[in-house]
Amino acid sequence: MATELTASTPVRPDVAPIQRRTLRLLFGTQIVGGIGVTIGISVGALLAARVAGTALAGVAQSASVVGGALLAVPVTRIMNGHGRRPGLAVAYLAGAVGAVLVVLATVTGFVPLLFVGMLFFGGGTAANLQARYTAVDLAEPARRGRQLSLIVWATTIGAVAAPNFADLADHATTGWGLPPLAGPFAFSAVAFVLAAGVLLALLRPDPLLTARRLATPAAPVAVGAAAELPPPAEATSAPAEATSASARTARRGAGMRAAWRVVRGLPAARLGIVAVAVGHTVMVAVMSMTPVRLGESHGDADVLRVVGIVLSLHIAGMYALSPVVGWLTDRLGRRAVILVGVALLLAACAVAGTAGHHTPRLSIGLVLLGLGWSGTMVAGSTLLSESVPAAVRPSVQGFSDLTMGLAGAVAAAVSGFVMRAAGYPVLTLLAAVATVPLVALALRPVPAGAPDEEE
């Protein structure tokens, strides 16, 4: 029998409709934000080469990657103090500012402004990445992997649609007096502002703040329908001392170093961070040099077409099956899917590294590479999110994205030197070796009493 509630008795809200609304909103903004990110990236190297010269084109693209990683720090501080809604909005608005600065740099020919703009443009990527964590704040434990992967998959729609808009945006803005290739970045700015506005207006109640309220041990819970709500992740995933430490960390502002102090006591969280970072490192290292490899066996007339096909297959491997990867993450467990992802990465390195100049075999290797990345990204992100208390969750997730972004940027830079000095097969071999620490960590026995995803 349900207990009668007085007007002053706090009632725990039913999170199911809040979560459904949050997922629908995130799905839509991921598509819009994904278009904004990809439409700029698709012409970024060409525009940078025109403004700054071919030698600096790659540096400009790297600036966007580094910017996305660095912007994760202030964005997660905002989330930690005020919730997901303002944090995601600030990230998208930073991306919009960056896109406007790139347009101004194109008009004026001022190269330093171009690099500053590309740094801020990374805010769109930071928002896209943080959205996947927002999807699991109120998710049921048995559905976290699927719901996170759904938001990852939504990015695919924007990524596939964006290149088709690039030419349209470029032609549409030439009448405004903008130079060629500036139009797509103007379109990106509009997309980012639209995504930020929708989130600010509609992401209510804030999923992170709601999860924190529900995770408060002293919060009274009504008997009846509300009592059937799943327990907060902290009840099963983080020990009491870690929860207490994270609460103190949140009150101090929860910077990156403070978040790491919390993660050190959580083996499952460390595994999640390493899985995301290592999977991204291997993927970026091999993928970034694949066009160069294809250029060795194809003439100028065919190479762009072949590169486009191979990289499209690779992107399909990364995103198209992410809902399946999420379902497997919930059914088989986080560690199991991380290990499957590593196995796919190793298979990708073996196939691509031994493909020679056989393009179909190299394409298979790139598809496997995308699938392996998806396994480590989805399972690692899910494991990380459920392993840390809500009080410090945004900071730890920001630390993970910072680590992932910087690792990818280093991998992209180093891969060029390895490719020039030793060749593509050696690069894939070194990428495979980079998975060893992740395998060792994933296979390490969980100490008695330590939190793990299977508990």
N, C-alpha and C positions, 0 to 999 in steps of 0.2 A: 504494500500500500504506500502510495506517495505521501511524504510528509508535507503538511501544510506549511507554506512559506509566508512569512510576514513581509511587509513592504520594505523593511530594512535589511532583509536577508539577501546577500549577493548570490546571484544565480549564474552558474557557469554556462556560457552560451553554447549552443549547438554549433560546432565548428564546420560541419559538413556543408551547409549552404555557403558559408564564408569561403571555404576552400574551393568549391566549385566556381564561385564567382571570381576568385583570385586566379584560378587556372585559365578561365576564359579570357580574362583581361590580359594576363601575361602572354597567352598564345597570340592574341592580336597585336600587342605591342612588340613582341619578338619579330613578327613578320615585318612590321613597319620599320623597326630598328635594324633588322637584318638587311632590308633594302638599303637603308641609309648607309650602313657600314660597307656593304659589298659594292654599291654603285660608285663609291669613292675609291675603294681599293682597286676596282677593275680598271680605272684610268690613272691611278695614282702614280705609277712608275712612268707612264708616258708623259704626264704633266710635269713631274719632277725633272725628267730628262730635258724637257723643253725649257723649263725655267732655270734649272741649276746645272744642267749638263748630264750626260750619260753616266759619268763616273760617280755622281752623287745621287743617282736615282734610287739605288738600293738603300742608301743611308736614309733617304726620306721615308721609304717604306718601313725600314726598321724603327724609325722614330715613332711611327704609329703604334707599333707593337710595344715598344718600351713605354710610351705614353699610357697605353691601356693598363700595363702592369703597375706603373707608378700611381696612376689615378685611383687604383683600388684602395690605396692607403687612406686618403681623405674621405673617399666615398664610404668605406666601411666604418670610419669614425662617425660619420653622420648617421649611418644606419644604427650603430651601437647606441647612440644617444637619443635618436629621434625616430627610428623605424625605417623600414624598407622604402616607403613611399618617397620621402624627401631624398634619400640616398640615390635611388634609381633616377629620379628626376634631375638631380645635380649632375650625374654621370652623362645623361643624354644631353643636357644643356651645355656641358663642357665640350662634348662632341660637336654640337651645333656651332659653338664659338670657334672651335678649330676649323670647321668647314668654311666658315666665313673668312677666317684669316687666310686660308689657302686660296680662296677666291681673290682676296685683296693682293696676296703675293703674286698671283698670276697676272693681275691687272698692272701692278707696279713693277714686277720683275725683281722684287726685293727678296733675295734668297733666304736670309735668316728668318724672315717672317714665314716662309714656306715651312721650315723645319719646326718652328713654334706651333704653327697651325696643325701640322701632322701629329705633334705630341698631344695636343688637346683633342684632335680627332679620335684618338684612341679611347676617349670617354665613351663613345658608342659601343666599342667592343667591351669595355668594362661593364657597362650596363647590361649588355647581352649575357655576359658570363654570370653576373650577380643574380640575374632573373632566375637562373636554374635553382639557386639556393632558396629564393623566395618561394618557389613552388613546393618546398618540403617543410616549411615552417609549421604548417598545420596538417600535414599529410598523415594518414594512418600508417603505423609502422609497416604493415604488410603491403602498402602501395607506394612507398616513398620512391623506390627505383623507377617505377612506371611513370609517376607524375613528374619527376625530375626529367626523365628522358623525353617526355612529351614536349616540354619547353625547349629542350635541346633540338628536337626534331622540327619544331616550328621555325627555327633559324634556317632550315633547309629551304623553305618556301621563299623566304626573302632572298637567300643567296642565289637560288636558281632564277628568280624573276629579275633581280637587279641588273645583270648585264644587258637584258633586253630593254631596260629603261635608259641606259647610259646614252645611247645615240639619240634617243628622243629628247632627253633632257638637254643634251648638248645643242641640238638644233633649235629647241624651244627658247633657249636663252641667248642665242646669238643676236636676236633682235633687241635685246636689252643692252647691247654693247659689250657683252662679256667675251673674252678671248676664247678660242677653241679649248675644250676639255675643262673649262671652269664650271660649265653648267651642271655636270653631275654632282659636284661638291655643293653647289647652291641647292640642288635637289636634296642632298644629304642633310643639309641644315634644316630644311623644312620638315623632313621625316623625323629628325631627332626632336625638334620642338613639338611636333604633333605627339610623339610618344611620351614626352615629358608631361605635356598638358593633360593627356588622357590619364596617366598614372596619378598625377596630383589631384585630379578631380574625382577619380573613381576608385582608387585603391584604398577603400575604407570599408571596414576597419583594417588597420595595418596588421598584416599577418604575423610579423615578428613581435610586435607589442602585444598582440592577442596571445601568442604562444607563451610569452613571458608571464603574462597574468595567469594563465592556466597552469604554468609550472611552479607558481608560488605555493609552497607546502601548506601555508596557513590559510589559503583561500578556501572558503566554504563552498561545498558543492551540493546542489539540490539533489534530492533523492528522486528517482524516476527516470525519465528519458535522458536527462543530463548525466545521470550516473553511468550511462552506458558508453560515454565517451572514452576513447582509448587513453591510457595513461600517457603523460608527457614523456618524450624520449629520454629526458634526464633521469626518469625513475628507473630505467633499465640500462642505460648506456653510459652513465658517468657516475663514479663513486661520489659519496657525500663530500669528501674532502676536496675533490676537484670542483664540485658545484660551489662550495663555499669560497674557494680560491677565485673562481671565475666571477662571483658576485663582487668580491673586493676589487678585482681587476676592472670590472665594468664601472664601478664607482670612480676609479682613478682615470678613466678615459679609454682603457683597453687599447693601447698601442700595439704595434707588431711584436715588440719584445715581451710585453706583458702577456699577449696571447700565446706566444711560444712557451712561456713558463707554464701555462695551463696545459698545452698540448704535450709537453714532456711527460706528464703523468698519465697520458691516455694512449696506449699502444695502437688502438684501432684508429685514432685520429692521425697519428703519425703515418700509419700505412696509407690512409686516404690521401694525405698530402703527397707522399712519395709516389703513389700510383698515378695521380694526376700529372705531376711534374715529369716523371720519367716517360710516361706514355707520350706526353706532348713533345719532349725533347727528341725522342726517337722519330716521331712522325715528322717534325719540322726538319731535322737533319737530312733525312732521306728525301722527303718531298721537295725541299728547296733546290736540290741539285739534280732532280730528275729532268727538268727542262734542259739543263746543260748536257746531260747524258743523251737525251733525244737529239739535241743539236749536233752531236758527233756523228749521227747516222742518217740524218735527214737534211736535205738542202733547204735554203732559205725560203723557197717557194712552198714547202710542205710543213716546215717545222712548227709554225704557229698553229696550223690546223691539228697536227698530231698532238702537240702539247695540250691544246684545248680539250681534245677527246680524253686523253689519259688523265688529266687533272679533274675533269668532270666525273670520270669513273671513281677517282680517289675521293672526291667530295661526297659522292653517293655512298661510298663505303663508310665515310665518317658519320653521316647524318641519317640516311634513308632508313636504316634498320635500328635506329636508336630506341624506338618503342619496344622492339623485340629484346634488345639488350636490357632495357629497364625491367621488362617482365622476367627475364632470366635472373636478373639481380635479386628480385624479390623471391623467386622460386628456389634458386640454387644457393643463394647467399652471396654476400659482397666479395669475400675473399676468393671464392671459386670463380666468379666472373672476372676478377682482376687477373687471376692466373690464366684464364682462357684468353684474356686480352693480351697478356705477355706472350703466350704461345703463338697468337696470330701475328704479333709484331716480329717475333723471331722467324716465323714462316715467311713473312713479307721481306725481311732482310735477306733470307736465303734465296727466295725466288727472284727478287729484283737484282741482288748482287751477282747472281749467276746467269742472268738473262742475256748478257752480252748486248748485242744490238737487235735482239728479237723483241720488237715492240709489243706484240700481244702478250708475251710472257711478262714483260715489264709492267704492262697494264694490270695483270693479275696480281703482281706484287704490290702495286699501289692500292688496289682494292683491299687486299689483306691488311695493308698498313692502315687504311682508314677504319676498317673493322676493329683492329687491335686498339687504335686510339679511342674508339667509341667505348670499348669494354673497360679500359682503364679510367676514362673520363667519367662515365655514368656511375660505375660501381664505386670508384674512388670518391667522387663527390657525394654520393649517397652515404657512404660509410663515414666520411668526415662530418657531414651535417648532423647525423644522429648520434655521434660520439662525443659531442661537446655540448655543455649546458647552454641554454638560450641566452644567458647573461653575456656570454663572450662569443657567441656563435658568429656574428658578423665579422669580428676582428680576425678570428681564426680562418674564416672563409676568405677574407681579404688577403691574409698572409699566404694562403694557398694559391690564390690567383696571381699575387705578386711573384711568388716563387715560380709558378708555371710560366708566366710571361717572360721573366728574365732568363729562365732556362731556355725557352724557345728562341729568344733573341741571341743568346750565346751560341746555341746550336746552329742557327742560321749563319752566323758569322764564321764559326770554326769550320763548318762543313765546306765552305768555299776553299779554304786553305788546304783541307784534307783532299778535296777533289783535285786541286791543282797539283799537289805534291805526290799523291799516291793513287788516285783514281777512284771511280765509283764503287768497285767491289770492296776496297778497303774501307771506304766510308760506311757501307752497309754492315761490314763486320764490326767496326767500332760501335756503331749504333746498337747492334745486337748485344755487345759486351756491356753497354750502358744499362741493360735491364737486370744485370746480376744483383745489384743491391736490392731492387724491388722484389725479385724472386726470394732472396734470403729473408727479407722482412715478412713477406706473405706466408712463407712456410714456417716461420718461427712459432713454436708452441706458445699459446696464450697462457700466461701465468694464472694460477688459481686466484679467483677473485677479481681479475682484471676485466674491464668491460670489453665486450666483443659483439659483433653484429648478430651472432647466433643466439645470444642470451635473450 
